[in-house]
Amino acid sequence: MLLAAVLMLAGCGGGSTPTTYDLSAPRDFGRIAGSRVFLVVAEPTTVQALDSDRLIVKDASGALSFLGGAQWADSVPKLVQTRLIQTFENGNRLGSVARPGGRIVPDAQLNTDIRSFNIDTASGAAVVEITAKLVGDRSGKVQRARLFTARVPAAAGDGGAAAQALDRALSQVLIEIVRWAR
């Protein structure tokens, strides 16, 4: 009886289910020159606010808030890792990129940090900023590092428009990372 009451109350929680959006992996950017380097793509690091499935809005004061009625299909770091691997695969690197784990022996690891992944209301833009570091697997030394940034016009009021703008900005960054890491 108590369980039934709890389940009924849980169903009355209030509000509608947020619309779920996904990110895409770019396909139409041409083939990237092949590489003999086997690369492992680690899950990106980020601050706690971005390590969620919520669309983030940053106002002129720097305050962060969630865009109501909208969510990502998974946490931002997991989606970015998956789409980055798929972008490598779509750019002719299918056999030379993977997630960590399993029985693979990589030559290098791609470590990324998501600095920004939000709608900036002050500039009216979707902002994606990711640092990337290629680390030698055997040496542990950073071989190369770079900051990638994209800004795409966006409005903060609509979840669908915000998600599309963030997807376009991420696509620009992913293509740049794949070309840089080849």
Secondary structure as a PSIPRED ss2 file (coil, helix, strand):
# PSIPRED VFORMAT (PSIPRED V4.0)

   1 M C   1.000  0.000  0.000
   2 L H   0.000  1.000  0.000
   3 L H   0.000  1.000  0.000
   4 A H   0.000  1.000  0.000
   5 A H   0.000  1.000  0.000
   6 V H   0.000  1.000  0.000
   7 L H   0.000  1.000  0.000
   8 M H   0.000  1.000  0.000
   9 L H   0.000  1.000  0.000
  10 A H   0.000  1.000  0.000
  11 G H   0.000  1.000  0.000
  12 C C   1.000  0.000  0.000
  13 G C   1.000  0.000  0.000
  14 G C   1.000  0.000  0.000
  15 G C   1.000  0.000  0.000
  16 S C   1.000  0.000  0.000
  17 T C   1.000  0.000  0.000
  18 P C   1.000  0.000  0.000
  19 T E   0.000  0.000  1.000
  20 T E   0.000  0.000  1.000
  21 Y E   0.000  0.000  1.000
  22 D C   1.000  0.000  0.000
  23 L C   1.000  0.000  0.000
  24 S C   1.000  0.000  0.000
  25 A C   1.000  0.000  0.000
  26 P C   1.000  0.000  0.000
  27 R C   1.000  0.000  0.000
  28 D C   1.000  0.000  0.000
  29 F C   1.000  0.000  0.000
  30 G C   1.000  0.000  0.000
  31 R C   1.000  0.000  0.000
  32 I C   1.000  0.000  0.000
  33 A C   1.000  0.000  0.000
  34 G C   1.000  0.000  0.000
  35 S C   1.000  0.000  0.000
  36 R C   1.000  0.000  0.000
  37 V C   1.000  0.000  0.000
  38 F C   1.000  0.000  0.000
  39 L E   0.000  0.000  1.000
  40 V E   0.000  0.000  1.000
  41 V E   0.000  0.000  1.000
  42 A C   1.000  0.000  0.000
  43 E C   1.000  0.000  0.000
  44 P C   1.000  0.000  0.000
  45 T E   0.000  0.000  1.000
  46 T E   0.000  0.000  1.000
  47 V C   1.000  0.000  0.000
  48 Q H   0.000  1.000  0.000
  49 A H   0.000  1.000  0.000
  50 L H   0.000  1.000  0.000
  51 D C   1.000  0.000  0.000
  52 S C   1.000  0.000  0.000
  53 D C   1.000  0.000  0.000
  54 R E   0.000  0.000  1.000
  55 L E   0.000  0.000  1.000
  56 I E   0.000  0.000  1.000
  57 V E   0.000  0.000  1.000
  58 K E   0.000  0.000  1.000
  59 D C   1.000  0.000  0.000
  60 A C   1.000  0.000  0.000
  61 S C   1.000  0.000  0.000
  62 G C   1.000  0.000  0.000
  63 A C   1.000  0.000  0.000
  64 L E   0.000  0.000  1.000
  65 S E   0.000  0.000  1.000
  66 F E   0.000  0.000  1.000
  67 L E   0.000  0.000  1.000
  68 G E   0.000  0.000  1.000
  69 G E   0.000  0.000  1.000
  70 A E   0.000  0.000  1.000
  71 Q E   0.000  0.000  1.000
  72 W E   0.000  0.000  1.000
  73 A C   1.000  0.000  0.000
  74 D C   1.000  0.000  0.000
  75 S C   1.000  0.000  0.000
  76 V H   0.000  1.000  0.000
  77 P H   0.000  1.000  0.000
  78 K H   0.000  1.000  0.000
  79 L H   0.000  1.000  0.000
  80 V H   0.000  1.000  0.000
  81 Q H   0.000  1.000  0.000
  82 T H   0.000  1.000  0.000
  83 R H   0.000  1.000  0.000
  84 L H   0.000  1.000  0.000
  85 I H   0.000  1.000  0.000
  86 Q H   0.000  1.000  0.000
  87 T H   0.000  1.000  0.000
  88 F H   0.000  1.000  0.000
  89 E H   0.000  1.000  0.000
  90 N H   0.000  1.000  0.000
  91 G H   0.000  1.000  0.000
  92 N H   0.000  1.000  0.000
  93 R H   0.000  1.000  0.000
  94 L H   0.000  1.000  0.000
  95 G H   0.000  1.000  0.000
  96 S H   0.000  1.000  0.000
  97 V E   0.000  0.000  1.000
  98 A E   0.000  0.000  1.000
  99 R C   1.000  0.000  0.000
 100 P C   1.000  0.000  0.000
 101 G C   1.000  0.000  0.000
 102 G C   1.000  0.000  0.000
 103 R C   1.000  0.000  0.000
 104 I C   1.000  0.000  0.000
 105 V C   1.000  0.000  0.000
 106 P C   1.000  0.000  0.000
 107 D C   1.000  0.000  0.000
 108 A E   0.000  0.000  1.000
 109 Q E   0.000  0.000  1.000
 110 L E   0.000  0.000  1.000
 111 N E   0.000  0.000  1.000
 112 T E   0.000  0.000  1.000
 113 D E   0.000  0.000  1.000
 114 I E   0.000  0.000  1.000
 115 R E   0.000  0.000  1.000
 116 S E   0.000  0.000  1.000
 117 F E   0.000  0.000  1.000
 118 N E   0.000  0.000  1.000
 119 I E   0.000  0.000  1.000
 120 D E   0.000  0.000  1.000
 121 T C   1.000  0.000  0.000
 122 A C   1.000  0.000  0.000
 123 S C   1.000  0.000  0.000
 124 G C   1.000  0.000  0.000
 125 A E   0.000  0.000  1.000
 126 A E   0.000  0.000  1.000
 127 V E   0.000  0.000  1.000
 128 V E   0.000  0.000  1.000
 129 E E   0.000  0.000  1.000
 130 I E   0.000  0.000  1.000
 131 T E   0.000  0.000  1.000
 132 A E   0.000  0.000  1.000
 133 K E   0.000  0.000  1.000
 134 L E   0.000  0.000  1.000
 135 V E   0.000  0.000  1.000
 136 G E   0.000  0.000  1.000
 137 D C   1.000  0.000  0.000
 138 R C   1.000  0.000  0.000
 139 S C   1.000  0.000  0.000
 140 G C   1.000  0.000  0.000
 141 K C   1.000  0.000  0.000
 142 V E   0.000  0.000  1.000
 143 Q E   0.000  0.000  1.000
 144 R E   0.000  0.000  1.000
 145 A E   0.000  0.000  1.000
 146 R E   0.000  0.000  1.000
 147 L E   0.000  0.000  1.000
 148 F E   0.000  0.000  1.000
 149 T E   0.000  0.000  1.000
 150 A E   0.000  0.000  1.000
 151 R E   0.000  0.000  1.000
 152 V E   0.000  0.000  1.000
 153 P E   0.000  0.000  1.000
 154 A C   1.000  0.000  0.000
 155 A C   1.000  0.000  0.000
 156 A C   1.000  0.000  0.000
 157 G C   1.000  0.000  0.000
 158 D C   1.000  0.000  0.000
 159 G H   0.000  1.000  0.000
 160 G H   0.000  1.000  0.000
 161 A H   0.000  1.000  0.000
 162 A H   0.000  1.000  0.000
 163 A H   0.000  1.000  0.000
 164 Q H   0.000  1.000  0.000
 165 A H   0.000  1.000  0.000
 166 L H   0.000  1.000  0.000
 167 D H   0.000  1.000  0.000
 168 R H   0.000  1.000  0.000
 169 A H   0.000  1.000  0.000
 170 L H   0.000  1.000  0.000
 171 S H   0.000  1.000  0.000
 172 Q H   0.000  1.000  0.000
 173 V H   0.000  1.000  0.000
 174 L H   0.000  1.000  0.000
 175 I H   0.000  1.000  0.000
 176 E H   0.000  1.000  0.000
 177 I H   0.000  1.000  0.000
 178 V H   0.000  1.000  0.000
 179 R H   0.000  1.000  0.000
 180 W H   0.000  1.000  0.000
 181 A H   0.000  1.000  0.000
 182 R C   1.000  0.000  0.000
